């Protein structure tokens, strides 16, 4: 990936996180990236395409969710939660994830792109596994949003989020099917 393309992606991710999709302009992205605004469409066909690239780069749970479903054991939930907490705790990544979530509310096509980023291709339209992925994703989005709204006790996220992992693992395990009646 070229340095200019990377700079545009970084700037777009930061500005979408800070301002949301609607309030972020191609000119502002280019100014922040230190490049000519004409270079943005050179690398990305449109603002929507740039947003889609940012979503794909920022929200990457599909592979992790696929692995957790494949494992299907009691440890899969803790493993999955540790990945999620690591993203939430990273100051840059956590802010960008919240920005993507905010922007999804602004842009209907962004919901589709977010859905594709969350749902592994081999799980789409697969019945129970697809439902499990959506439920786990909804739980993660709710926890992260509630935390940033100040609705969750911050002690859950101290020391690498072990308390959050411990509290959520039984629920996530049940949603994954690892701790359910068929496991």
C-alpha positions in Angstrom: 0.0 0.0 0.0 1.4 3.4 -0.9 2.3 5.9 1.8 -0.3 8.4 0.4 -3.0 5.8 0.4 -2.2 4.8 4.0 -2.2 8.5 5.0 -5.6 9.0 3.4 -6.9 5.9 5.2 -5.5 7.0 8.6 -6.9 10.5 8.2 -10.3 9.2 7.0 -10.6 6.8 9.9 -9.7 9.5 12.4 -12.1 12.1 10.9 -15.0 9.6 10.5 -14.4 8.7 14.2 -14.4 12.4 15.3 -17.0 13.9 13.0 -19.0 11.0 11.6 -19.5 10.2 7.9 -21.8 13.2 7.0 -19.6 15.8 8.5 -16.3 14.5 7.0 -15.4 15.9 3.6 -12.9 14.6 1.1 -11.2 18.0 1.3 -10.8 17.7 5.1 -9.4 14.1 4.7 -6.9 15.3 2.1 -5.8 18.3 4.2 -5.3 16.0 7.2 -3.4 13.5 5.1 -1.3 16.3 3.6 -2.2 15.5 0.0 -4.1 17.1 -2.9 -7.9 16.4 -2.7 -7.7 14.9 -6.3 -5.6 12.0 -4.9 -8.5 10.7 -2.7 -10.6 9.7 -5.7 -7.5 8.4 -7.4 -7.2 5.8 -4.6 -10.9 5.4 -3.7 -13.7 5.8 -6.2 -15.9 7.8 -3.8 -16.3 8.9 -0.2 -18.5 5.7 0.3 -15.7 3.5 -1.1 -13.2 5.2 1.2 -15.6 4.6 4.2 -16.0 1.0 3.1 -12.2 0.6 3.2 -12.0 2.2 6.6 -14.7 -0.1 7.9 -12.9 -3.2 6.5 -9.7 -2.0 8.1 -11.2 -1.0 11.4 -13.9 -3.6 12.1 -12.2 -7.0 11.5 -14.1 -9.4 13.6 -15.3 -11.8 10.9 -12.1 -13.9 11.0 -12.1 -14.0 14.8 -15.8 -14.9 15.0 -15.3 -17.6 12.4 -12.5 -19.1 14.5 -14.6 -18.9 17.7 -17.5 -20.7 15.9 -15.1 -23.3 14.5 -13.6 -24.0 17.9 -16.9 -24.3 19.6 -15.4 -25.1 22.9 -15.8 -23.4 26.3 -12.5 -21.5 25.8 -13.7 -20.0 22.5 -15.7 -17.3 24.3 -12.8 -16.1 26.4 -10.5 -16.2 23.4 -13.0 -14.1 21.4 -13.5 -11.7 24.3 -9.8 -11.1 24.7 -9.6 -10.1 21.1 -12.6 -7.7 21.5 -11.3 -6.2 24.7 -7.9 -5.6 23.1 -9.5 -3.6 20.3 -11.7 -1.7 22.7 -8.8 -0.9 25.0 -6.5 0.4 22.2 -7.1 4.1 22.2 -6.9 4.6 18.5 -8.7 1.4 17.5 -11.4 1.9 20.1 -12.1 5.5 19.0 -12.2 4.4 15.4 -14.7 1.6 16.1 -17.0 4.0 17.9 -16.6 6.4 14.9 -17.6 3.6 12.5 -20.7 2.9 14.7 -21.7 6.5 14.7 -21.2 6.8 10.9 -23.4 3.7 10.3 -26.3 5.7 11.7 -25.6 8.4 9.1 -25.3 6.3 6.1 -27.7 3.5 5.1 -25.2 1.8 2.8 -22.6 1.8 5.6 -24.9 -0.6 7.5 -24.5 -3.1 4.7 -20.7 -2.7 4.7 -20.6 -3.0 8.5 -22.7 -6.2 8.2 -20.3 -7.7 5.7 -17.3 -6.8 8.0 -19.0 -8.5 11.0 -20.4 -11.6 9.3 -17.9 -14.2 7.9 -18.9 -15.1 4.3 -19.1 -18.8 5.0 -21.6 -18.1 7.9 -24.0 -15.8 6.0 -27.4 -17.4 5.4 -26.3 -20.4 7.5 -29.2 -20.3 10.0 -28.1 -20.8 13.6 -24.4 -19.7 13.1 -25.5 -16.5 11.5 -27.9 -15.8 14.3 -25.1 -16.5 16.8 -22.8 -14.0 15.1 -25.4 -11.3 15.1 -26.2 -11.8 18.8 -22.5 -11.8 19.8 -21.9 -8.7 17.6 -24.9 -6.9 19.1 -23.6 -7.8 22.6 -20.2 -6.4 21.9 -21.6 -3.2 20.3 -23.9 -2.7 23.3 -21.1 -3.3 25.8 -18.7 -0.9 24.0 -21.3 1.8 23.6 -22.5 1.4 27.2 -19.0 1.7 28.4 -18.3 4.9 26.5 -21.6 6.3 27.7 -20.4 5.8 31.3 -23.0 3.2 32.0 -20.6 0.4 32.9 -18.2 0.3 35.9 -14.7 1.0 34.6 -13.3 -1.6 37.0 -14.5 -4.2 34.5 -11.9 -3.0 32.1 -8.9 -2.6 34.4 -6.0 -5.1 34.1 -6.6 -6.0 30.5 -10.3 -6.3 30.9 -10.1 -9.6 32.8 -13.2 -8.8 34.9 -15.2 -8.0 31.7 -14.0 -11.2 30.1 -15.0 -13.2 33.2 -18.4 -11.5 33.3 -19.2 -11.8 29.6 -17.7 -15.3 28.9 -20.7 -17.3 30.0 -23.1 -15.2 27.9 -20.8 -15.2 24.9 -20.2 -19.0 25.3 -23.9 -19.6 25.4 -24.4 -17.5 22.3 -21.7 -19.3 20.5 -23.3 -22.6 21.4 -20.2 -23.8 23.4 -22.1 -23.8 26.7 -25.6 -24.4 25.4 -27.7 -27.6 25.7 -26.3 -29.0 22.4 -22.6 -28.5 23.3 
